[in-house]
């Protein structure tokens, strides 16, 4: 992962207009995508993108989007997530050059405890026309993987779901490309502007947004805060806890914390990215392995874990290495005790350390022998960040005021570029079925997403 570089083409970073029709808070993947597609909608109606202002307290990609590994996949156990991801993959494919999108595909490689779940995903991918191959049984899976990588050696693998669409996008380059498309549509980007509060009328609608650079009135506000979702939630005077209805017996669980934080684990192995190619010399799919095989250290052979573990990885020539990550871990603190700032690699606390390095590189070597002995090449610069997760670890896309729309992605963010397009359609008066399963009301109504057996909280 890399921290985003400053975008030197963004000018007039602090001066705000007195009012804008649309104000978007957050210049990450969701804020930028919403601004772009909203500007297109306005242009179709004979209006202009200059009705839109984007505010960000740091810079473009100053949050989770700026450190994202950039993986794009459809591999979700939840039907609503799967359909939304298929839509998002289509958006990535609309402009692969500007989005720096690499359609190399994605592979979910799993042990037996996930076999049934992955089979369900495959069947439902077929039902929506999302092209993938499904391989079952340890011998056939091993043969399929060795046909791609001669040194494949991961243990306890009984299913492989090979998604042919998807892949990855270089995060900083993709954000810069999207920002360029926005500027071409006259959208204003104001960085270095921190939102401090909202002013509302007697009906609760937002009349102005108060910032470190003054106040700006708005007709409509879109809030795409990434890791700062809880912070904005508080500003909007939304509840700190939520009651959740169990759809199986209609029982109610009271006082569930609305937000928890997970520490994200990603990093880069500083080897030639050309080390990770297929047997025929082609760029490989993104590899994601979830297995219950014992994991041993590639340094001294000691047992690291006998529990279920998962990693993902890909070669990335832009960042000159093998990028990837492992399952995040929950922050063992109440949400109000977690300091989101400084974010990412600048944080003194929520960054990955030596334990992740040994775990991840040993896991790479467990999967492919070409990575054995590469521990000294791990890039030791700080990496990682925080994700703000909802009670069920799935996003909230919803109106939180009459004229305010919240995009709280629960750290599913990067791959979901298509959410911005759908939100823009909703702002123009066309509600979409793809976003309905992600309303805040699902907790009270018991309309919850099914849970898989993956070690990742978002699968």
C-alpha positions in Angstrom: 0.0 0.0 0.0 1.1 3.5 -0.7 0.0 6.8 0.7 -1.5 9.1 -2.0 0.6 11.8 -3.4 -0.6 15.3 -3.5 -2.6 16.2 -6.5 -0.9 19.2 -7.9 -3.6 19.9 -10.4 -6.2 20.8 -7.7 -6.2 24.5 -7.2 -8.2 27.0 -5.1 -8.2 24.5 -2.2 -9.8 26.6 0.5 -12.1 29.3 -1.0 -15.7 28.1 -0.9 -18.7 29.4 -2.7 -21.4 30.7 -0.4 -23.7 28.0 -1.7 -23.8 25.0 -4.0 -26.7 22.8 -5.2 -24.8 19.6 -4.3 -22.0 19.4 -1.7 -20.1 16.0 -1.5 -18.1 15.3 1.6 -15.1 13.0 0.9 -12.8 12.8 -2.1 -12.3 9.0 -2.0 -13.6 6.5 -4.5 -17.3 7.0 -3.5 -17.2 10.8 -3.3 -15.4 11.1 -6.7 -17.6 8.5 -8.4 -20.8 10.1 -7.1 -19.6 13.5 -8.3 -18.7 12.2 -11.7 -21.9 10.4 -12.4 -24.0 13.2 -10.9 -22.3 15.7 -13.2 -23.1 13.4 -16.2 -26.8 13.3 -15.1 -26.8 17.1 -14.8 -25.2 17.5 -18.2 -27.9 15.3 -19.8 -30.5 17.7 -18.4 -28.7 20.8 -19.8 -27.2 21.7 -16.5 -23.5 21.8 -15.4 -21.1 20.0 -13.0 -20.3 23.4 -11.5 -23.4 22.8 -9.3 -21.2 20.3 -7.4 -18.6 21.0 -4.8 -16.4 18.2 -3.3 -14.9 18.9 0.2 -12.1 16.9 1.8 -10.2 17.7 4.9 -6.9 16.4 3.5 -6.6 15.5 -0.1 -7.9 13.2 -2.9 -7.5 9.7 -1.5 -6.6 10.9 1.9 -8.4 8.0 3.6 -8.9 4.3 2.8 -9.0 4.8 -0.9 -5.5 6.2 -0.8 -4.1 3.0 0.7 -6.3 0.4 -0.9 -4.8 -2.7 -2.5 -7.2 -2.1 -5.3 -8.7 -5.6 -5.7 -12.0 -5.8 -7.7 -14.1 -8.9 -7.3 -17.6 -10.3 -7.2 -16.9 -13.0 -4.7 -19.6 -12.5 -2.1 -21.9 -15.0 -0.4 -24.7 -12.4 -0.1 -26.9 -12.0 -3.2 -27.3 -8.3 -2.7 -23.6 -7.7 -2.5 -23.0 -10.0 -5.5 -25.4 -8.1 -7.7 -24.0 -4.7 -6.6 -20.4 -5.9 -7.3 -21.4 -7.1 -10.8 -22.7 -3.6 -11.5 -19.5 -2.1 -10.2 -17.3 -4.3 -12.3 -19.2 -3.0 -15.3 -18.4 0.5 -14.3 -14.7 -0.3 -14.0 -14.8 -1.8 -17.4 -16.4 1.3 -18.9 -13.1 3.2 -18.8 -10.2 0.9 -18.0 -7.6 3.4 -19.2 -8.6 6.3 -16.9 -9.3 3.9 -14.0 -6.0 2.1 -14.5 -8.0 -1.1 -14.3 -6.4 -4.5 -15.0 -9.0 -7.1 -15.9 -6.9 -10.2 -14.9 -9.7 -12.0 -13.0 -10.0 -13.2 -9.4 -9.6 -16.6 -7.7 -11.3 -17.7 -4.5 -9.4 -20.8 -3.3 -10.8 -22.4 -0.2 -10.8 -25.4 2.2 -13.7 -27.7 2.8 -15.5 -25.5 5.5 -16.2 -23.0 2.7 -17.0 -25.5 -0.1 -20.7 -25.2 0.1 -20.7 -21.4 0.4 -18.5 -21.1 -2.6 -20.7 -23.4 -4.6 -23.7 -21.2 -3.8 -21.8 -18.2 -5.0 -20.9 -19.9 -8.3 -24.5 -20.9 -8.9 -25.8 -17.4 -8.3 -23.0 -15.9 -10.4 -24.3 -18.1 -13.2 -27.8 -16.9 -12.6 -26.8 -13.2 -13.1 -24.6 -13.9 -16.0 -21.3 -13.3 -14.2 -18.7 -15.6 -15.9 -16.7 -17.9 -13.6 -15.4 -21.5 -13.4 -15.9 -23.7 -10.4 -13.5 -26.6 -9.6 -14.3 -29.1 -6.8 -12.3 -31.7 -5.0 -8.7 -31.6 -3.7 -7.1 -33.4 -6.6 -8.9 -31.4 -9.3 -8.2 -28.2 -7.5 -4.5 -29.0 -7.2 -4.4 -29.9 -10.9 -6.2 -26.7 -11.9 -3.8 -24.5 -9.9 -0.7 -26.3 -11.1 -1.8 -25.7 -14.6 -1.6 -22.0 -13.8 1.4 -22.0 -11.4 3.9 -24.9 -11.5 4.9 -24.3 -7.9 1.4 -24.3 -6.3 1.4 -26.2 -3.0 -1.3 -24.8 -0.7 -2.8 -27.5 1.5 -6.4 -28.5 2.3 -7.9 -26.8 -0.8 -11.2 -28.4 -2.0 -12.8 -25.6 -4.1 -11.6 -23.0 -6.6 -13.9 -20.3 -7.9 -12.2 -18.6 -10.8 -13.9 -15.3 -11.7 -13.0 -14.3 -15.3 -14.1 -10.6 -14.9 -12.6 -8.4 -12.1 -9.0 -8.0 -11.2 -7.5 -4.8 -9.7 -6.9 -1.1 -10.3 -3.9 1.0 -9.2 -5.5 3.0 -6.4 -3.6 6.4 -6.7 -3.7 6.4 -10.5 -7.4 5.5 -10.6 -8.3 8.3 -8.2 -6.2 10.7 -10.3 -8.0 9.5 -13.5 -11.4 9.9 -11.9 -10.5 13.4 -10.6 -9.5 14.4 -14.1 -12.9 13.3 -15.5 -14.6 15.3 -12.8 -12.6 18.5 -13.5 -13.5 18.1 -17.2 -17.1 18.3 -16.1 -16.5 21.6 -14.1 -16.9 20.0 -10.7 -15.1 21.9 -8.0 -12.8 20.1 -5.6 -11.8 21.8 -2.4 -9.2 20.0 -0.4 -7.8 21.0 3.0 -11.4 21.8 4.1 -12.6 20.0 7.2 -16.3 19.8 8.0 -17.0 20.7 11.6 -20.8 20.7 11.9 -24.1 20.9 10.1 -26.8 23.6 10.4 -30.3 22.3 10.1 -33.7 23.9 9.9 -36.7 23.1 12.1 -37.5 20.1 9.9 -34.0 18.6 10.3 -32.9 19.4 6.7 -29.3 20.6 6.3 -29.2 24.3 5.3 -25.4 24.8 5.5 -22.2 22.9 6.1 -19.8 24.5 8.5 -16.1 24.0 7.7 -12.6 25.1 8.6 -12.8 27.4 5.6 -16.3 28.9 6.4 -19.8 27.8 5.8 -21.4 26.7 2.5 -25.1 26.4 1.9 -26.5 23.5 0.0 -29.7 22.1 -1.4 -28.4 18.5 -1.1 -25.5 16.9 0.7 -23.8 13.6 0.0 -21.6 12.2 2.8 -18.9 9.7 1.7 -16.6 9.7 4.8 -14.9 6.3 4.6 -13.2 5.6 8.0 -14.7 8.8 9.4 -18.3 7.4 9.1 -18.8 7.4 12.9 -17.6 11.0 13.1 -20.1 12.1 10.5 -22.8 9.9 12.1 -22.4 11.8 15.3 -22.5 15.2 13.6 -25.8 14.2 12.0 -27.1 13.3 15.5 -27.8 9.7 14.6 -28.1 7.0 17.3 -24.9 5.5 18.9 -26.6 2.1 19.2 -29.2 0.2 17.2 -31.8 -2.5 17.9 -31.5 -5.5 15.6 -34.4 -7.9 14.8 -33.5 -11.5 14.4 -35.4 -12.7 11.2 -35.6 -16.3 12.5 -37.6 -15.7 15.7 -38.4 -11.9 15.6 -36.4 -11.4 18.9 -34.8 -8.1 19.3 -31.2 -7.4 20.4 -30.9 -4.0 22.0 -28.1 -1.5 22.3 -25.8 -2.9 19.6 -23.0 -0.4 19.0 -23.5 1.3 15.6 -19.8 1.4 14.8 -16.8 -0.8 15.5 -13.3 -0.5 14.0 -11.2 -3.1 12.4 -7.5 -2.7 11.8 -6.6 -3.4 8.1 -3.7 -5.5 7.2 -2.0 -5.0 3.9 1.5 -4.6 2.6 4.0 -5.1 -0.2 6.7 -7.7 -0.8 9.6 -5.8 -2.6 10.4 -8.4 -5.2 10.2 -8.1 -9.0 6.4 -8.3 -9.7 7.3 -10.4 -12.7 8.1 -13.2 -10.3 4.3 -13.8 -10.1 3.3 -14.8 -13.6 1.5 -17.9 -14.9 3.2 -20.9 -16.4 2.8 -19.3 -19.9 4.2 -15.9 -18.8 0.9 -14.1 -18.5 -0.3 -11.7 -15.7 -2.1 -13.9 -13.2 -5.5 -13.4 -11.6 -5.7 -11.9 -8.1 -5.2 -14.9 -5.7 -7.3 -15.2 -2.5 -6.8 -18.2 -0.3 -8.8 -19.2 2.7 -7.7 -22.4 4.4 -7.6 -24.3 7.6 -4.2 -25.9 6.8 -1.6 -25.2 9.6 0.5 -22.2 8.8 4.2 -22.5 9.6 6.8 -19.7 9.6 8.9 -19.5 6.4 11.8 -18.3 8.6 12.1 -21.1 11.3 9.3 -23.5 10.6 7.4 -22.9 13.9 3.7 -23.1 13.9 2.0 -19.7 13.4 -1.6 -20.8 13.5 -3.8 -23.8 13.3 -6.9 -21.6 12.9 -8.6 -20.7 9.6 -6.6 -18.0 7.9 -6.8 -16.1 4.7 -4.7 -13.9 2.4 -4.9 -12.3 -1.0 -2.1 -11.1 -3.3 -1.3 -9.8 -6.8 1.7 -8.4 -8.7 1.6 -4.7 -9.2 4.2 -3.0 -11.4 3.1 0.5 -10.4 4.1 -0.2 -6.8 7.0 -2.5 -7.8 6.2 -5.6 -5.9 3.6 -8.1 -4.7 0.8 -6.4 -3.0 -1.8 -8.0 -0.8 -3.2 -8.5 2.7 -4.8 -10.8 5.3 -7.9 -10.8 7.3 -8.3 -7.7 9.5 -8.6 -7.9 13.2 -11.1 -6.1 15.4 -9.9 -3.1 17.4 -10.4 -4.1 21.1 -11.5 -0.7 22.2 -14.9 1.1 22.4 -15.5 3.1 19.3 -15.2 6.4 21.2 -11.7 5.5 22.3 -10.4 4.9 18.8 -8.4 7.7 17.2 -9.0 7.7 13.5 -6.5 10.5 13.0 -3.8 10.6 11.9 -5.0 8.0 9.4 -3.2 5.1 7.8 0.6 4.9 7.7 0.8 8.2 9.7 -1.0 6.5 12.7 1.3 5.6 15.7 -1.1 2.7 16.5 -3.2 1.2 13.7 -0.5 0.1 11.3 0.7 -3.4 10.6 3.9 -4.7 12.2 6.3 -7.6 12.2 3.6 -10.1 13.1 1.8 -9.4 9.9 4.9 -9.5 7.8 5.9 -13.0 9.0 2.3 -14.3 8.7 1.7 -12.9 5.2 5.0 -13.8 3.6 4.8 -17.3 5.2 1.3 -17.6 3.8 2.6 -16.7 0.3 5.3 -19.4 0.7 2.7 -21.9 1.8 0.8 -21.2 -1.4 3.7 -21.0 -3.9 7.3 -22.1 -3.3 8.6 -19.2 -5.4 8.0 -17.0 -2.3 10.0 -19.1 0.1 13.0 -17.2 1.4 11.6 -13.8 0.4 11.0 -12.5 4.0 14.0 -10.0 3.8 12.4 -8.4 0.8 9.2 -7.3 2.6 8.9 -3.5 2.5 9.0 -2.3 6.1 7.5 1.1 5.6 4.3 1.7 7.6 1.1 0.5 6.0 -2.4 -0.4 7.0 -5.3 1.7 8.4 -8.7 1.5 10.0 -12.1 0.5 8.7 -15.4 1.8 10.3 -17.7 -1.2 10.3 -21.5 -1.3 10.7 -23.2 -3.8 13.1 -23.4 -6.5 10.4 -20.3 -5.4 8.5 -22.2 -4.4 5.4 -22.7 -1.0 3.9 -25.4 1.6 4.6 -26.5 3.6 1.5 -29.4 5.8 2.6 -31.0 9.2 3.2 -30.1 10.2 6.8 -31.8 13.6 6.5 -34.4 14.8 3.9 -31.6 16.3 1.9 -28.6 14.3 3.0 -27.4 10.9 1.7 -24.9 8.7 3.5 -22.5 6.4 1.8 -21.0 4.3 4.6 -19.3 1.4 2.9 -18.2 -0.6 6.0 -14.8 -0.9 4.3 -16.1 -2.7 1.1 -15.3 0.6 -0.6 -12.7 0.4 -3.3 -14.2 -2.2 -5.6 -17.7 -0.5 -5.3 -17.1 2.3 -7.8 -20.5 1.7 -9.2 -22.3 2.8 -6.0 -21.6 6.5 -7.0 -23.5 5.9 -10.2 -26.5 4.5 -8.4 -26.5 7.2 -5.8 -26.4 9.8 -8.6 -29.5 8.2 -10.1 -31.3 8.3 -6.8 -30.5 12.0 -6.3 -32.1 12.5 -9.7 -35.3 10.8 -8.6 -34.7 7.2 -9.8 -34.4 4.8 -6.8 -32.6 1.6 -7.6 -33.3 -1.9 -6.4 -29.6 -2.6 -6.1 -29.2 -0.2 -3.1 -32.5 -1.1 -1.3 -31.0 -4.0 0.7 -28.5 -1.5 2.3 -30.9 0.9 4.0 -30.4 1.6 7.7 -34.0 0.3 8.4 -32.8 -3.3 7.7 -31.7 -3.6 11.4 -35.1 -2.8 12.8 -36.9 -4.8 10.1 -34.7 -7.9 10.4 -33.8 -7.8 6.7 -30.2 -8.9 7.3 -27.7 -10.3 4.9 -26.7 -14.0 5.2 -23.3 -14.7 6.9 -20.6 -16.9 5.3 -17.9 -19.1 6.8 -15.1 -16.9 5.5 -12.5 -15.5 8.0 -13.1 -12.1 6.5 -15.8 -10.0 8.0 -17.0 -8.7 4.6 -17.4 -11.9 2.7 
